[in-house]
Amino acid sequence: MATELEELLEFLSSPSSPLKKAAVGIVRDLTGSEDGLMSLSTHANSLLPSLSRLLSDNKEVSEPAAEALVNLSQNSSLGGRMVDMGMIKTAIDLLYKPNSTLTRLLVMLLVNLTQSDAGISSLLQADDEKMQGLYVMKLVRSFCRSSSDNEDDPFDHVGSILVNISKKEAGRRMLLDSKRGLLKQILRQFDSTSLLRKKGVFGTVHNCCFDAENQLQHLLSISEFLWPALLLPVAGNKIYSTEDLSKMPPELASALSFEREPWDDPGIRVQALEAIYLVILQEAGLRNFWSVNGPRILQVGYADESDPKVMEAYERVGSCLVQQSMGEDPSDISQEGE
């Protein structure tokens, strides 16, 4: 005899809209508690396909179904099952369906599913040579085209997806591919008014810089975007002298020729400094850094800094600059993103 929960899940496939709506609402509510998640997880084989099918239903049904899937995907085991059943393709297809009403929820689902290696591989379309990178290109385009002035922009969360995929070498390689030009597009969002978006940008470029040894040419090929993104958050708020500005490229000199709002998030400043460190470990990166008057910018920024962790990151870069100038080899660093 079917249990009450099994009967409830059967109603998810009911031809009756009211029954289906009621059932998915109850399931959604159950996913909001640990006990509910535990009970539902034992029926994942029937539950997940049913919820997936409901994503194409009307909003009254598809929205609670999507909310349930987002909650369920926070469980790594259930998230893995979703990846295996093709949920990333389903989410992308629905995300770019005309007049989609589930944008935020689908993006959040992708954030959760790309916490795993399998999810990242699926999003990168690693097994499909012809289509490889299409999903990521679509997401980057949406991330960069959506309005950062909108405080409720659902595509702000794409930044978290980009951070996830850039933790893996295959993801970094795709983002750094000069033919795709993805990192250049992402870097243009560094001064967004959205803190979530900015965190996504800096987390992504920080991870990409772990491949500086092998991808330095690609990083420096977009230096007119890379250095403003990495240096302006740690440049302090003061107006720079004419002499200092004369030694900088226009994109930096223009921004540093007037007072600026402080970058309040210390985590972003630390990531920017760590990324600089990774680039200047390479000889060509160090030369390029000097060419934009980078050491002077850090000197001025350090004088304005008060956060201990950020100051420590400044000092690490400064120590590296001293060691490099003396011909010493700084200590090795891990080649995997964080």
Steps between C-alpha positions, in 0.01 A plus 500: 500500500632843405601731781361852533821643355489263202140600434600866520774449243258323267289816497794685342406320176126552538309629196307721744665843525362573850630168635837548334528855634413389854741206490798700373433768761516241778819348354659844478417563866646164600832587334531792739576274798767238570241236588306571184813481286596169659158350432489624142854382424390138539267553203745692283462265201137599453506846659774665294366408153152610606621839620710540186196445280301757699752773413326528162155541657322828576655737752281387792649152466845564347609755760452279810653210303808711428518614864488136610780405261718788621455383859559136412813584296671631813537133598809376315359153442173629355688763303711223348189312394365813337821542302485134390143541375591803286363774723761753387387474138138524612574811707691672217230419243228640725711799603521614139145414411310817395311664788653271762361574847755288688822688423618556857412150617664331199819701549503407869452135403803525272702659782427198718558240229840643407631440850605154380756391241231315308280808495784717375582247227135493395478879480825517302355233265834326529381187319357684198782640289269683258288669768770542765479837676162604357326503839780700660501751215126550539531554874789747463304693239201521734722598793654783302188624322259507792462825691723528804292800603215262575536400866302183433686386189478118489807477279719645777515142632670385179815640662484216753477246216809654338688475830401133524618405152822703532605279791578229246770508235257423217280790605792740524627390161161575346472841666855590395456389139580817303276393210198496729596821681298406808729631774525838327121528508487396865769750605292786364255437783758556776361839605135395503273649765403144598724353770394148402601565141835651606573200721435276202739697280783508752457139606516397135806704399674400824454133413605555138825655617599167654577400142721805444805284439338330201248766396697820554489598134121484503478696825733774378322519165210659690719707732302817425210330683698286743706770672216747565294216650784383725658835590214745548351317803840522675609844378363698796271801463744786449565692178834392353771748407554608141835323503345172615218527247744565215646152552163323471288394200193720433253250648675524839610864489148619425349311794771609747490869409207568735377384842312172503253313716679241716469129422337394824528122463840386635457157341502657154815696581674184623403308186623783279837504677533121488429508125768767453742283696434203273558707187822666615653166593557472125778715355288637215218569746737691724623713209145575396412595858787748513393642163168619647668646812347221706750513789427869559125435499541233767725728703233772510220250564686334784533835678118529502434140610394407852370143469764255634429224247515741208820654634650152521409443133664832403813399689513164325497674161761749624723218620467332161599823323810529719596135444451529125711813483776313686475205263361261762231239431184547715355186658288272284125537513216257433370491144138433591225760544338571832 
